Amino acid sequence: MFAVVRTGGKQYRVAPGDKIVVEKMDGNAGDTITLGDILLAGDGSDLRKTDGLTVSAEIIAQAKGEKVTVFKKRRRHNYRRKKGHRQQHTILRITAIGDHKAEKKAAPKAEKAPAPKSEKAPAPAKTEAAATAAAGESVEAKAAPKAEKPKAEKPKAEKKAAPAKAEKPASKPSTKNAAPAKGGAKKAPKGK
């Protein structure tokens, strides 16, 4: 079953279970709404009357569209205006058209098939000595460590002793950024 619905000035072809993005509608996530403006309805190639037919939908989310930049410019007049806009829209899931409800598309769960019973007689039990010997071999095989390749050790570089620095006498504080002294030496005027 499908229907063509008009909402927000646009037309949408919908079927039960579809998700559509429409212009902003009132309601919160989880609310159920009814779309009443149905233009066409049918099942396959057969069309149906739309009198009194409704489409029910569930609001999934209220969201915003992508950002659109509006930039105006008038050349040679130093006129520039830049604005952004994000359109508000509503995401809907169509639950039913008229009396038809959405068919849930759940993945079928794989059921475990019962193990087929073997007609053969169970294998004879091993003797205790054979069982311990087999167990001992497997334990030894598991316990034996694998031969590891020796890692090539890199010789550690010896740190050279830094030469002892002679202590410098305390120097004068820097006057690089200081203001010049008031009675200090003046530059000699340049001769012409």
C-alpha angles and dihedrals in degrees: 000000000000137000138191109228130189118213131150091008092298133098125230131189106220139179130183110287096023122131119218136178113224137170116287114295130185116261143069132261110289096027120127119227134183124228108206104174100089116169101180137005133182151141114239106314094340116097125212135206113264097206108128092353116141136189117216121204138178121227109237098180146338107232145160128247126232120296117270119199117216111199123178124188135171110196121232091013101081089239118146129153124178124189135164130214136191116192117224116231141170126231113218135189113206108229103175143000111209104313096340114103127206116273109228112236097209117162110249111251116237109240120210111245114226112258110261112246113243116229091206119101115254115268114267114261115256120242116262093248092051091046094051092043091052090044091047092052093050092047091050091046090052094043095050107099118229116251105261122211110243110247115236106242116220113227109249112242110239113234113240114232110250113238112258110259117224112236112250119222115252107277129213117272114266117266095189095114097026122113115255118263115261099234095035128128115293126216116258113250116254116249120236 
